[in-house]
Amino acid sequence: MPTSTEQKRSNFRKLHESGCFVLANAWDGGSARLLQSLGFPALASTSAGYAWSIGRPDYGLQRDDVLQHLTMLCAASDLPVNADFESGFADAPDDIADNVRRCVGTGVAGLSIENRTGEPAKPLYDDALAVARIRAARAAIDGTGSGVILVARCEGFLVGENDLAATIKRLVAFAEAGADCLYAPGLRTAEQVSSVVKAVAPKPVNVLVGTAGGFSVGGLAALGVRRVSVGGALARTAWGGFMRAAKEIAENGTFSEFASGPSHAELQRIFAQTS
Protein backbone atom coordinates (compact mmCIF):
# COMPACT_ATOMS: atom_id res chain seq x y z
CA MET A 1 0.00 0.00 0.00
CA PRO A 2 1.43 3.44 -0.92
CA THR A 3 2.58 5.58 1.99
CA SER A 4 0.06 8.32 2.80
CA THR A 5 0.95 12.00 2.58
CA GLU A 6 0.37 12.31 6.33
CA GLN A 7 2.78 9.47 7.07
CA LYS A 8 5.42 10.92 4.73
CA ARG A 9 5.19 14.24 6.56
CA SER A 10 5.45 12.55 9.94
CA ASN A 11 8.46 10.54 8.77
CA PHE A 12 10.10 13.70 7.47
CA ARG A 13 9.68 15.60 10.73
CA LYS A 14 11.24 12.70 12.64
CA LEU A 15 14.29 12.80 10.38
CA HIS A 16 14.91 16.36 11.58
CA GLU A 17 14.95 15.41 15.27
CA SER A 18 18.36 13.75 15.45
CA GLY A 19 21.26 12.48 13.36
CA CYS A 20 22.18 13.50 9.83
CA PHE A 21 20.46 12.36 6.63
CA VAL A 22 20.87 12.94 2.90
CA LEU A 23 18.09 14.42 0.81
CA ALA A 24 18.80 13.12 -2.69
CA ASN A 25 17.50 15.55 -5.32
CA ALA A 26 15.27 13.92 -7.96
CA TRP A 27 14.08 15.60 -11.14
CA ASP A 28 11.55 13.10 -12.54
CA GLY A 29 9.63 9.99 -11.58
CA GLY A 30 12.37 7.63 -12.67
CA SER A 31 15.10 9.34 -10.66
CA ALA A 32 12.78 9.45 -7.63
CA ARG A 33 12.12 5.72 -7.80
CA LEU A 34 15.75 4.85 -8.39
CA LEU A 35 16.81 6.91 -5.37
CA GLN A 36 14.17 5.20 -3.26
CA SER A 37 15.56 1.81 -4.34
CA LEU A 38 19.00 2.86 -3.04
CA GLY A 39 17.67 3.43 0.46
CA PHE A 40 17.56 7.21 0.77
CA PRO A 41 15.08 8.24 3.48
CA ALA A 42 13.79 11.37 1.72
CA LEU A 43 13.96 13.29 -1.53
CA ALA A 44 14.19 16.90 -2.56
CA SER A 45 13.18 18.36 -5.88
CA THR A 46 15.68 20.33 -7.94
CA SER A 47 14.41 23.26 -9.95
CA ALA A 48 17.56 23.16 -12.08
CA GLY A 49 17.32 19.42 -12.75
CA TYR A 50 13.66 19.62 -13.70
CA ALA A 51 14.17 22.72 -15.87
CA TRP A 52 16.99 21.04 -17.81
CA SER A 53 14.89 17.91 -18.33
CA ILE A 54 12.29 19.96 -20.24
CA GLY A 55 14.81 22.08 -22.13
CA ARG A 56 14.75 25.22 -19.98
CA PRO A 57 17.43 26.97 -17.91
CA ASP A 58 17.45 27.02 -14.14
CA TYR A 59 15.01 29.68 -12.92
CA GLY A 60 13.21 29.37 -16.24
CA LEU A 61 10.11 27.76 -14.72
CA GLN A 62 6.75 29.26 -13.82
CA ARG A 63 4.87 28.57 -10.60
CA ASP A 64 2.30 26.25 -12.18
CA ASP A 65 5.06 24.26 -13.93
CA VAL A 66 6.64 23.61 -10.56
CA LEU A 67 3.37 22.80 -8.79
CA GLN A 68 2.50 20.21 -11.44
CA HIS A 69 6.00 18.75 -11.22
CA LEU A 70 5.86 18.51 -7.43
CA THR A 71 2.52 16.72 -7.57
CA MET A 72 4.06 14.12 -9.88
CA LEU A 73 7.21 13.78 -7.80
CA CYS A 74 5.27 13.25 -4.57
CA ALA A 75 3.23 10.49 -6.23
CA ALA A 76 6.28 8.78 -7.74
CA SER A 77 7.67 7.21 -4.56
CA ASP A 78 6.91 6.44 -0.92
CA LEU A 79 9.49 8.96 0.28
CA PRO A 80 8.79 12.44 1.65
CA VAL A 81 9.69 15.24 -0.75
CA ASN A 82 11.14 18.63 0.13
CA ALA A 83 10.20 21.18 -2.53
CA ASP A 84 12.76 23.49 -4.08
CA PHE A 85 10.20 26.28 -4.32
CA GLU A 86 12.73 28.89 -5.47
CA SER A 87 11.73 32.34 -4.16
CA GLY A 88 8.09 31.41 -3.82
CA PHE A 89 7.24 32.85 -7.26
CA ALA A 90 6.19 36.17 -5.71
CA ASP A 91 7.58 39.18 -3.91
CA ALA A 92 4.85 40.28 -1.52
CA PRO A 93 4.25 38.28 1.68
CA ASP A 94 0.53 37.82 0.95
CA ASP A 95 1.35 36.35 -2.45
CA ILE A 96 4.02 34.13 -0.91
CA ALA A 97 1.41 32.82 1.52
CA ASP A 98 -0.97 31.96 -1.32
CA ASN A 99 1.72 30.16 -3.29
CA VAL A 100 2.91 28.26 -0.22
CA ARG A 101 -0.63 26.98 0.37
CA ARG A 102 -0.69 25.77 -3.24
CA CYS A 103 2.68 24.07 -2.74
CA VAL A 104 1.46 22.29 0.40
CA GLY A 105 -1.46 21.03 -1.69
CA THR A 106 0.90 19.06 -3.95
CA GLY A 107 1.71 16.66 -1.12
CA VAL A 108 5.21 17.86 -0.21
CA ALA A 109 6.62 17.22 3.26
CA GLY A 110 8.81 20.32 3.24
CA LEU A 111 9.42 23.42 1.13
CA SER A 112 12.17 26.00 0.89
CA ILE A 113 11.90 29.73 0.25
CA GLU A 114 14.90 31.69 -1.02
CA ASN A 115 15.68 35.34 -0.37
CA ARG A 116 17.01 35.81 -3.91
CA THR A 117 15.15 38.37 -6.03
CA GLY A 118 16.39 37.32 -9.47
CA GLU A 119 17.42 40.94 -10.16
CA PRO A 120 21.16 41.34 -10.89
CA ALA A 121 21.26 44.91 -9.59
CA LYS A 122 19.72 43.88 -6.26
CA PRO A 123 20.02 40.11 -5.90
CA LEU A 124 18.66 39.78 -2.34
CA TYR A 125 15.45 41.06 -0.79
CA ASP A 126 15.75 43.73 1.87
CA ASP A 127 16.11 41.96 5.19
CA ALA A 128 12.80 43.21 6.62
CA LEU A 129 10.88 42.03 3.56
CA ALA A 130 12.74 38.70 3.53
CA VAL A 131 11.72 38.09 7.13
CA ALA A 132 8.13 39.09 6.41
CA ARG A 133 8.06 36.59 3.56
CA ILE A 134 9.19 33.78 5.87
CA ARG A 135 6.68 34.83 8.50
CA ALA A 136 3.92 34.74 5.87
CA ALA A 137 5.02 31.29 4.70
CA ARG A 138 4.98 30.06 8.31
CA ALA A 139 1.44 31.34 8.86
CA ALA A 140 0.27 29.79 5.59
CA ILE A 141 1.66 26.36 6.50
CA ASP A 142 0.23 26.55 10.00
CA GLY A 143 -3.14 27.42 8.53
CA THR A 144 -3.17 24.17 6.54
CA GLY A 145 -2.51 22.03 9.62
CA SER A 146 -0.20 19.93 7.45
CA GLY A 147 2.97 19.93 9.53
CA VAL A 148 5.04 20.71 6.43
CA ILE A 149 8.65 21.70 7.22
CA LEU A 150 9.53 25.30 6.30
CA VAL A 151 13.12 25.80 5.14
CA ALA A 152 14.43 29.37 4.90
CA ARG A 153 17.36 29.94 2.57
CA CYS A 154 19.89 32.76 2.46
CA GLU A 155 21.46 33.01 -1.00
CA GLY A 156 24.22 35.50 -0.21
CA PHE A 157 27.09 33.13 -1.03
CA LEU A 158 25.47 32.28 -4.38
CA VAL A 159 25.15 35.90 -5.50
CA GLY A 160 28.64 37.06 -4.60
CA GLU A 161 28.00 38.38 -1.08
CA ASN A 162 30.52 36.22 0.78
CA ASP A 163 29.77 37.74 4.17
CA LEU A 164 29.26 35.01 6.76
CA ALA A 165 28.16 37.44 9.48
CA ALA A 166 25.43 38.87 7.24
CA THR A 167 24.29 35.39 6.27
CA ILE A 168 24.11 34.26 9.90
CA LYS A 169 22.20 37.40 10.89
CA ARG A 170 19.59 36.65 8.24
CA LEU A 171 19.33 32.97 9.14
CA VAL A 172 18.81 33.81 12.81
CA ALA A 173 16.05 36.26 11.83
CA PHE A 174 14.43 33.60 9.63
CA ALA A 175 14.54 31.12 12.50
CA GLU A 176 12.86 33.66 14.77
CA ALA A 177 10.22 34.23 12.06
CA GLY A 178 9.26 30.57 12.21
CA ALA A 179 11.52 28.64 9.83
CA ASP A 180 11.95 25.01 10.91
CA CYS A 181 15.27 24.50 9.10
CA LEU A 182 17.94 26.93 7.89
CA TYR A 183 19.95 26.71 4.69
CA ALA A 184 22.78 28.82 3.27
CA PRO A 185 23.91 27.25 -0.01
CA GLY A 186 27.46 28.04 -0.99
CA LEU A 187 29.23 27.46 2.34
CA ARG A 188 32.72 26.18 1.56
CA THR A 189 34.51 25.42 4.82
CA ALA A 190 33.92 23.43 7.97
CA GLU A 191 34.38 26.64 9.97
CA GLN A 192 31.56 28.35 8.05
CA VAL A 193 29.25 25.38 8.49
CA SER A 194 30.02 25.08 12.20
CA SER A 195 29.34 28.79 12.73
CA VAL A 196 25.92 28.53 11.08
CA VAL A 197 24.98 25.41 13.04
CA LYS A 198 25.89 27.06 16.36
CA ALA A 199 24.13 30.33 15.50
CA VAL A 200 20.71 28.81 14.80
CA ALA A 201 20.82 25.87 17.26
CA PRO A 202 18.76 23.95 18.16
CA LYS A 203 17.09 24.36 14.77
CA PRO A 204 18.44 22.01 12.08
CA VAL A 205 20.71 23.14 9.26
CA ASN A 206 20.78 21.93 5.65
CA VAL A 207 24.11 21.98 3.79
CA LEU A 208 24.43 21.81 0.02
CA VAL A 209 27.14 19.60 -1.47
CA GLY A 210 27.33 20.32 -5.17
CA THR A 211 30.90 19.46 -6.14
CA ALA A 212 33.33 16.60 -5.66
CA GLY A 213 35.72 16.69 -2.72
CA GLY A 214 35.51 18.78 0.41
CA PHE A 215 32.61 17.65 2.57
CA SER A 216 31.45 14.15 3.45
CA VAL A 217 28.26 13.08 5.19
CA GLY A 218 30.23 11.86 8.20
CA GLY A 219 32.18 15.10 8.41
CA LEU A 220 29.06 17.24 8.20
CA ALA A 221 27.33 15.10 10.82
CA ALA A 222 30.27 15.71 13.15
CA LEU A 223 29.74 19.46 12.68
CA GLY A 224 26.12 19.11 13.80
CA VAL A 225 24.49 19.32 10.36
CA ARG A 226 21.12 17.62 10.32
CA ARG A 227 20.52 17.24 6.58
CA VAL A 228 22.54 17.27 3.36
CA SER A 229 21.23 17.96 -0.15
CA VAL A 230 22.95 17.90 -3.54
CA GLY A 231 20.87 20.35 -5.59
CA GLY A 232 21.26 19.76 -9.31
CA ALA A 233 24.50 17.75 -8.96
CA LEU A 234 22.95 14.34 -9.63
CA ALA A 235 21.14 15.76 -12.65
CA ARG A 236 24.38 17.30 -13.92
CA THR A 237 26.13 13.96 -13.46
CA ALA A 238 23.43 12.21 -15.48
CA TRP A 239 23.67 14.82 -18.21
CA GLY A 240 27.45 14.35 -18.18
CA GLY A 241 27.15 10.67 -19.10
CA PHE A 242 24.58 11.49 -21.78
CA MET A 243 26.76 14.23 -23.27
CA ARG A 244 29.91 12.11 -23.34
CA ALA A 245 28.13 9.29 -25.16
CA ALA A 246 26.37 11.60 -27.60
CA LYS A 247 29.55 13.57 -28.39
CA GLU A 248 31.45 10.34 -29.02
CA ILE A 249 28.85 9.28 -31.57
CA ALA A 250 28.66 12.70 -33.21
CA GLU A 251 32.41 13.30 -33.35
CA ASN A 252 33.92 9.82 -33.69
CA GLY A 253 31.13 7.56 -34.86
CA THR A 254 31.90 5.14 -32.02
CA PHE A 255 29.86 3.89 -29.08
CA SER A 256 32.26 2.90 -26.30
CA GLU A 257 30.62 5.18 -23.69
CA PHE A 258 27.57 2.92 -23.71
CA ALA A 259 29.60 0.49 -21.61
CA SER A 260 29.52 2.90 -18.65
CA GLY A 261 25.74 2.85 -18.35
CA PRO A 262 23.63 0.37 -16.37
CA SER A 263 22.25 -2.58 -18.28
CA HIS A 264 18.67 -2.76 -19.50
CA ALA A 265 18.13 -5.69 -17.14
CA GLU A 266 19.36 -3.75 -14.11
CA LEU A 267 17.06 -0.82 -14.76
CA GLN A 268 14.15 -3.15 -15.42
CA ARG A 269 14.79 -4.85 -12.09
CA ILE A 270 14.98 -1.57 -10.16
CA PHE A 271 11.82 -0.10 -11.64
CA ALA A 272 9.90 -3.35 -11.30
CA GLN A 273 10.66 -3.28 -7.56
CA THR A 274 9.55 0.32 -7.11
CA SER A 275 6.47 0.41 -9.36
N, C-alpha and C positions, 0 to 999 in steps of 0.2 A: 504494500500500500504506500503511495507517495506520502512524503512527509508534509504535514500541513504548514501553512504560512505561520501560524501561531507557534508551532513547535520549532520551526527554523529560527524565529525571532528569539525564543527562549534559549535555544542552543547558542545563538550568537552572543547574547548577553553574558551567558556563563563563560564563554571564551575570554571575555574581557575582565574576569574577576581575578585570575591568577595565571602565572606562566607566560609563555610567549608563543604565538602561533603565526603561521604564514597565510596571508590572504593571496591566493594565486589569482591573477587577473585574466579572466576569460573574455573573449570577444564575440563568440557565437555559441550555438548549442553544442556543436561538436567539441570545441575546446572546453566547455563547461563539463561535459560528461567525461572527457578524458581526464581532466584534473580530479574529478570525483573518484575515478577509478584508481588514481594514484594515492588516495588517502588524505588529501587536503581536507581540513575541517570546515573551510568556508571559502567563498569566492568574492572577488570584487570585479566590477565591470571596468573597462578601460575605454574612455572616450576616444583616445587615439586609435587603439586597436580596432574598435568598431568602425570608426570613420574610414580607416584605410581599407577595411574589408569591403566597403561599398564605394570605394574610389573617391573619397573626400579627404581633405587634410584634417589634422587635429584641430579642434575648435571650429570645424566646418559643419556642425550638426545643429539642427533646430530642436527645440524642446520636445515636440511631439515625436520626432525621430527617436530621441533618447527614451522617452516613456514607452514607446512601442518595443524598443530593443530590450529594455529592462523587464518588461512583462514576459517576453520570450525567454530571457536568461533565467528568470526566477522559476519558470516552468520546466526548464531543461534538466535540472538536477534536483537532488534532495538536500543540497547544501544551501545555507543562508548566503545571501548576496548583499554586498555593500555597494551602493550605487556611486559611481563617479558622476556626480550631478553638476560638474563644472562650477560655474558661479551662480547656479540657480536659475539661469536664463531670465534674469530680471535684475534691476537695480534697487527699486524701492522695497522696503521691508514688507509692505502689504502684498506686493506681487510675489516676493520670495515665499511668503507664507502660503499663498495659493498654489504655487508650483510645487512646494514641498508636500502639500496634501495630495497632489496628483501623483507625486513620486511614491509616497507611502502606498497609494492605491495599486501600484504595480506588483506589490508583494515583497519588496526589498526588506532586509533586516537592518540595514544601516544606510546612511547617505551622507555624503560629504559636500560641504559648501566652501568654495574658494573665496578669497578676498581680492582676486585679480579682476580688473575691469575690462581687459581686452583692448585698452587704449594705450598706444605706445607712449604718448606724452605724459600720461598719468596712469601707470600700470596697476596701482593698488587703490582701493577705496579709502577715503578718509577714515581714520580709525573709529570715529563716533558712528559713522554710517555702517562700517563693517560690523561693529558690535551690535547695532540695532538689527542688522540682517540676521545675525545668529540668534538674537533674542526672539525675533519673529519666527524663525525656523523652529526654535524650541517650543514656542507656544503652539505652533501648527501641529507638530508631532504630538504634543501632550493632548491636544484637542481630539486627535484620532483615537487615543487610548491604545495605540498599537505597540508601544514599547520599542519603537525603532531607534537605533543608536544614531545620535547626531555627531558627526565629525566636523570640526572646524579646522580649515586649512589656512595657513599663512604662506603666501607665495613669494615672499621677498627674495629668497635665494634663487628663485627661478626667473626673476625679472631684473637681476643685477644689483639688488640691494642686499649686499652681503653683510648685514648688520645684525649680529646675533642678539644683542640687547633689545633692538627694536622688534625682532621676531618674537622673542620671549615675552616682551610687554604685551604684544597683541595676543599671543596664545593664552596668557594669564587672563586677559580681559574676556576672551572667548569662553574660557572655562567658567568664569564668573557669570557670563551671560547664559550659561546652561548647556554648553557643549559637553558631550559625554566622553569624547576622545579628541586629542589634539594632534595636529599633523603639520609639519613644516618640511615639505619636499625640498631636496637640495642640500641637506646637511651632509657634510663630507668627512667629519672627524668624530672619533669617539668622544672627545671633549665637548664638542657641540651637542651631540646626542645626549650625553650625561647631563649637561646643563639644562636642556629642555625638560628631560624627565624629572629632574629635581624641582624645577620651577613650577610645574603644573601638578605635581604629586598631591593626592593619590590618584588623580585621573590618569587613564592610560594614554600612551603615546604610540602613534603609528610612525614607522620609518620606511621611507622609500629606498629600495635598492634597485637601481636601474642599469648598473654597469658591472662588468666583471671585476673581481678583486675587491679589496677593502673590507667591507663588512661580511660577517657570517651570522647565521641565525643564533648560534651559540654565543657569539660575542655580543650581539645586541641584547640577548636575554640577560647576559651578565651586567649590562648597563641599566637594566630595568625596563627595557622596551617591552611592551605588551603585544604589539602586532607588527608584522612586516608585510609590505606589499611591493609589487614589482612593476606597477604601472603598465606601460606598453612594451616592456622588455621581452616578454614571451612572444608577443605578436611580432616584434621586430626580428626575433630569432627565427620564427617561422617564415617570415618574408625573406630572411637571409638565405635559407635553404632553397626556397622557391627561386629566388633571383640567381643564385649560383647555378642551379640546374638549367634554368631558361637561358642564361647567358652562354653556357657551354654549348647548348644546342644551336643558338643563333650564331655564335662566333666560330665554333669549331666543328659543328655537325656531329658531335659525339654525345654520349649519354652516361658517362661514368658517375655523375653525381646522383643518379637514381639509386645507387647502391647505399647511400647514406640514409635513405628514408626507411621507415618501418614497412614491413611487408603488408600486403593486402590481407593476409590471414590474421596478422596481429591486430590490425585495426578492426577487422570484422569481429574478432573475439572481444575486444574492449567494448565496442559499441553494442554488441549483443548482451553483454553483462549489465550495461547501464541503461538499456532502453526500457 
